[in-house]
Amino acid sequence: MHGKPRSHVWTDLKSTADAKATSITINDVNGVDLDWQAGEDIVIASTDYDGTHSEVRTITSVDMRSSNPIVSFEEPLLYTHFAGKESFGNGSDFIEMRAEVGLLSRNVVYRGDPETSQTNMYGAHIMLHSPGDESVVGRIENCEFTDVGQAFMLGRYPIHFHMIGTVQKSYIKNNSIH
């Protein structure tokens, strides 16, 4: 399965996004126009003590696409998402910490049942299996997986290479799983 390649699928914030904000500024995209579009979904990672504070938003517009793009959305953020440098010691040492921002939307979508998958924790999955000789090859790139995976069921991950061998001919790249 191969979807359309995207200019950027993962980046981070340029500046802290406060709770109630309806836009974020992301880090420099090195002169390559950001191809994110209105109607597509992004996720902004949590930067506080609670990992459930990641937030999904639907893009309404993107400005300044080639340098520090500003991505706008309608629903305000519920939490603050930090971006900055924290100095320590004599001030010459620092840790750069920034909320990551990922593009969830892709043009090829593999999906479980949107009405029951989350409630039942029982979604779609892909399993590739061979007797260990890599006679099965899976190549999945630039696709979106949603309502996938099966809780409490061993080996029922969204994508599972089961006893396939060394997996030298297969790949999974630039996909979103949510």
Contacts in CASP RR format, 6 or more apart in sequence:
PFRMAT RR
TARGET T0000
AUTHOR 0000-0000-0000
METHOD contacts of the structure
MODEL  1
MHGKPRSHVWTDLKSTADAKATSITINDVNGVDLDWQAGEDIVIASTDYD
GTHSEVRTITSVDMRSSNPIVSFEEPLLYTHFAGKESFGNGSDFIEMRAE
VGLLSRNVVYRGDPETSQTNMYGAHIMLHSPGDESVVGRIENCEFTDVGQ
AFMLGRYPIHFHMIGTVQKSYIKNNSIH
1 108 0 8 1.000
1 110 0 8 1.000
1 139 0 8 1.000
1 140 0 8 1.000
1 141 0 8 1.000
1 143 0 8 1.000
2 108 0 8 1.000
2 139 0 8 1.000
2 140 0 8 1.000
2 141 0 8 1.000
2 142 0 8 1.000
2 143 0 8 1.000
3 106 0 8 1.000
3 107 0 8 1.000
3 108 0 8 1.000
3 141 0 8 1.000
3 142 0 8 1.000
3 143 0 8 1.000
4 106 0 8 1.000
4 107 0 8 1.000
4 108 0 8 1.000
4 142 0 8 1.000
5 141 0 8 1.000
5 142 0 8 1.000
5 174 0 8 1.000
6 35 0 8 1.000
6 103 0 8 1.000
6 106 0 8 1.000
6 142 0 8 1.000
6 174 0 8 1.000
7 29 0 8 1.000
7 32 0 8 1.000
7 33 0 8 1.000
7 34 0 8 1.000
7 35 0 8 1.000
8 29 0 8 1.000
8 32 0 8 1.000
8 34 0 8 1.000
8 35 0 8 1.000
8 36 0 8 1.000
8 103 0 8 1.000
9 102 0 8 1.000
9 103 0 8 1.000
9 174 0 8 1.000
9 176 0 8 1.000
10 100 0 8 1.000
10 101 0 8 1.000
10 102 0 8 1.000
10 103 0 8 1.000
11 26 0 8 1.000
11 27 0 8 1.000
11 29 0 8 1.000
11 100 0 8 1.000
11 101 0 8 1.000
11 102 0 8 1.000
12 26 0 8 1.000
12 27 0 8 1.000
12 83 0 8 1.000
12 98 0 8 1.000
12 99 0 8 1.000
12 100 0 8 1.000
12 101 0 8 1.000
13 24 0 8 1.000
13 25 0 8 1.000
13 26 0 8 1.000
13 27 0 8 1.000
13 44 0 8 1.000
13 81 0 8 1.000
13 82 0 8 1.000
13 83 0 8 1.000
13 98 0 8 1.000
13 99 0 8 1.000
13 101 0 8 1.000
14 25 0 8 1.000
14 26 0 8 1.000
14 27 0 8 1.000
14 28 0 8 1.000
14 68 0 8 1.000
14 83 0 8 1.000
14 98 0 8 1.000
15 25 0 8 1.000
15 83 0 8 1.000
15 84 0 8 1.000
16 80 0 8 1.000
16 81 0 8 1.000
16 82 0 8 1.000
16 83 0 8 1.000
16 84 0 8 1.000
17 23 0 8 1.000
17 24 0 8 1.000
17 25 0 8 1.000
17 44 0 8 1.000
17 77 0 8 1.000
17 80 0 8 1.000
17 81 0 8 1.000
17 83 0 8 1.000
17 99 0 8 1.000
18 77 0 8 1.000
18 80 0 8 1.000
19 76 0 8 1.000
19 77 0 8 1.000
19 78 0 8 1.000
19 79 0 8 1.000
19 80 0 8 1.000
20 76 0 8 1.000
20 77 0 8 1.000
21 76 0 8 1.000
21 77 0 8 1.000
22 72 0 8 1.000
22 73 0 8 1.000
22 74 0 8 1.000
22 75 0 8 1.000
22 76 0 8 1.000
22 77 0 8 1.000
23 70 0 8 1.000
23 71 0 8 1.000
23 72 0 8 1.000
23 73 0 8 1.000
24 44 0 8 1.000
24 70 0 8 1.000
24 71 0 8 1.000
24 81 0 8 1.000
24 101 0 8 1.000
25 68 0 8 1.000
25 69 0 8 1.000
25 70 0 8 1.000
25 71 0 8 1.000
26 34 0 8 1.000
26 68 0 8 1.000
26 69 0 8 1.000
26 71 0 8 1.000
26 101 0 8 1.000
27 68 0 8 1.000
27 98 0 8 1.000
28 67 0 8 1.000
28 68 0 8 1.000
29 65 0 8 1.000
29 66 0 8 1.000
29 67 0 8 1.000
29 68 0 8 1.000
29 69 0 8 1.000
31 66 0 8 1.000
31 67 0 8 1.000
32 66 0 8 1.000
33 65 0 8 1.000
33 66 0 8 1.000
34 62 0 8 1.000
34 65 0 8 1.000
34 66 0 8 1.000
34 69 0 8 1.000
36 42 0 8 1.000
36 59 0 8 1.000
36 62 0 8 1.000
36 69 0 8 1.000
36 71 0 8 1.000
36 103 0 8 1.000
37 59 0 8 1.000
37 62 0 8 1.000
38 59 0 8 1.000
38 60 0 8 1.000
38 61 0 8 1.000
38 62 0 8 1.000
39 58 0 8 1.000
39 59 0 8 1.000
39 60 0 8 1.000
39 105 0 8 1.000
40 58 0 8 1.000
40 59 0 8 1.000
40 103 0 8 1.000
40 104 0 8 1.000
40 105 0 8 1.000
41 56 0 8 1.000
41 57 0 8 1.000
41 58 0 8 1.000
41 59 0 8 1.000
41 103 0 8 1.000
41 104 0 8 1.000
41 105 0 8 1.000
42 56 0 8 1.000
42 57 0 8 1.000
42 59 0 8 1.000
42 71 0 8 1.000
42 73 0 8 1.000
42 101 0 8 1.000
42 102 0 8 1.000
42 103 0 8 1.000
42 104 0 8 1.000
43 54 0 8 1.000
43 55 0 8 1.000
43 56 0 8 1.000
43 101 0 8 1.000
43 102 0 8 1.000
43 104 0 8 1.000
43 178 0 8 1.000
44 54 0 8 1.000
44 55 0 8 1.000
44 57 0 8 1.000
44 77 0 8 1.000
44 81 0 8 1.000
44 99 0 8 1.000
44 100 0 8 1.000
44 101 0 8 1.000
44 102 0 8 1.000
45 54 0 8 1.000
45 81 0 8 1.000
45 99 0 8 1.000
45 100 0 8 1.000
45 101 0 8 1.000
46 52 0 8 1.000
46 53 0 8 1.000
46 54 0 8 1.000
46 79 0 8 1.000
46 81 0 8 1.000
46 99 0 8 1.000
47 53 0 8 1.000
47 80 0 8 1.000
47 81 0 8 1.000
47 82 0 8 1.000
47 83 0 8 1.000
47 97 0 8 1.000
47 98 0 8 1.000
47 99 0 8 1.000
48 79 0 8 1.000
48 80 0 8 1.000
48 82 0 8 1.000
53 78 0 8 1.000
53 79 0 8 1.000
55 77 0 8 1.000
55 78 0 8 1.000
55 79 0 8 1.000
55 81 0 8 1.000
56 104 0 8 1.000
56 178 0 8 1.000
57 73 0 8 1.000
57 75 0 8 1.000
57 77 0 8 1.000
58 73 0 8 1.000
58 74 0 8 1.000
58 75 0 8 1.000
59 71 0 8 1.000
59 72 0 8 1.000
59 73 0 8 1.000
60 72 0 8 1.000
60 73 0 8 1.000
60 74 0 8 1.000
61 71 0 8 1.000
61 72 0 8 1.000
62 69 0 8 1.000
62 70 0 8 1.000
62 71 0 8 1.000
62 72 0 8 1.000
63 69 0 8 1.000
63 70 0 8 1.000
63 72 0 8 1.000
64 70 0 8 1.000
71 101 0 8 1.000
81 99 0 8 1.000
82 97 0 8 1.000
82 98 0 8 1.000
82 99 0 8 1.000
83 97 0 8 1.000
83 98 0 8 1.000
83 99 0 8 1.000
84 96 0 8 1.000
84 97 0 8 1.000
84 98 0 8 1.000
85 94 0 8 1.000
85 95 0 8 1.000
85 96 0 8 1.000
85 97 0 8 1.000
86 94 0 8 1.000
86 95 0 8 1.000
86 97 0 8 1.000
87 93 0 8 1.000
87 94 0 8 1.000
88 94 0 8 1.000
88 95 0 8 1.000
102 176 0 8 1.000
103 176 0 8 1.000
104 144 0 8 1.000
104 146 0 8 1.000
104 176 0 8 1.000
104 178 0 8 1.000
105 144 0 8 1.000
105 176 0 8 1.000
106 142 0 8 1.000
106 143 0 8 1.000
106 144 0 8 1.000
106 175 0 8 1.000
106 176 0 8 1.000
107 142 0 8 1.000
108 142 0 8 1.000
108 143 0 8 1.000
108 144 0 8 1.000
109 143 0 8 1.000
109 144 0 8 1.000
109 145 0 8 1.000
109 146 0 8 1.000
110 124 0 8 1.000
110 126 0 8 1.000
110 143 0 8 1.000
110 144 0 8 1.000
110 145 0 8 1.000
110 146 0 8 1.000
110 148 0 8 1.000
111 124 0 8 1.000
111 144 0 8 1.000
111 145 0 8 1.000
111 146 0 8 1.000
111 147 0 8 1.000
111 148 0 8 1.000
112 123 0 8 1.000
112 124 0 8 1.000
112 146 0 8 1.000
112 147 0 8 1.000
112 148 0 8 1.000
113 123 0 8 1.000
113 124 0 8 1.000
113 147 0 8 1.000
114 146 0 8 1.000
114 147 0 8 1.000
116 122 0 8 1.000
117 123 0 8 1.000
117 124 0 8 1.000
117 147 0 8 1.000
117 148 0 8 1.000
118 147 0 8 1.000
121 150 0 8 1.000
121 151 0 8 1.000
121 152 0 8 1.000
122 149 0 8 1.000
122 150 0 8 1.000
122 151 0 8 1.000
122 153 0 8 1.000
123 147 0 8 1.000
123 148 0 8 1.000
123 149 0 8 1.000
123 150 0 8 1.000
124 145 0 8 1.000
124 147 0 8 1.000
124 148 0 8 1.000
124 149 0 8 1.000
124 158 0 8 1.000
125 148 0 8 1.000
125 149 0 8 1.000
125 150 0 8 1.000
125 156 0 8 1.000
125 157 0 8 1.000
125 158 0 8 1.000
125 159 0 8 1.000
125 160 0 8 1.000
126 140 0 8 1.000
126 158 0 8 1.000
126 159 0 8 1.000
126 160 0 8 1.000
127 155 0 8 1.000
127 156 0 8 1.000
127 160 0 8 1.000
127 162 0 8 1.000
128 136 0 8 1.000
128 138 0 8 1.000
128 160 0 8 1.000
128 161 0 8 1.000
128 162 0 8 1.000
128 164 0 8 1.000
128 170 0 8 1.000
129 136 0 8 1.000
129 162 0 8 1.000
129 163 0 8 1.000
129 164 0 8 1.000
130 136 0 8 1.000
130 163 0 8 1.000
130 164 0 8 1.000
130 165 0 8 1.000
131 163 0 8 1.000
132 163 0 8 1.000
132 164 0 8 1.000
132 165 0 8 1.000
133 165 0 8 1.000
134 164 0 8 1.000
134 165 0 8 1.000
134 166 0 8 1.000
134 167 0 8 1.000
134 168 0 8 1.000
134 169 0 8 1.000
134 170 0 8 1.000
136 164 0 8 1.000
136 170 0 8 1.000
137 169 0 8 1.000
137 170 0 8 1.000
138 161 0 8 1.000
138 169 0 8 1.000
138 170 0 8 1.000
138 171 0 8 1.000
139 170 0 8 1.000
139 171 0 8 1.000
140 159 0 8 1.000
140 171 0 8 1.000
140 172 0 8 1.000
140 173 0 8 1.000
140 175 0 8 1.000
141 171 0 8 1.000
141 172 0 8 1.000
141 173 0 8 1.000
141 174 0 8 1.000
141 175 0 8 1.000
142 173 0 8 1.000
142 174 0 8 1.000
142 175 0 8 1.000
143 175 0 8 1.000
143 176 0 8 1.000
144 175 0 8 1.000
144 176 0 8 1.000
144 178 0 8 1.000
145 158 0 8 1.000
145 159 0 8 1.000
145 175 0 8 1.000
145 176 0 8 1.000
145 177 0 8 1.000
145 178 0 8 1.000
146 177 0 8 1.000
146 178 0 8 1.000
148 158 0 8 1.000
148 177 0 8 1.000
149 156 0 8 1.000
149 157 0 8 1.000
149 158 0 8 1.000
150 156 0 8 1.000
155 162 0 8 1.000
158 177 0 8 1.000
159 172 0 8 1.000
159 177 0 8 1.000
161 167 0 8 1.000
161 170 0 8 1.000
164 170 0 8 1.000
END
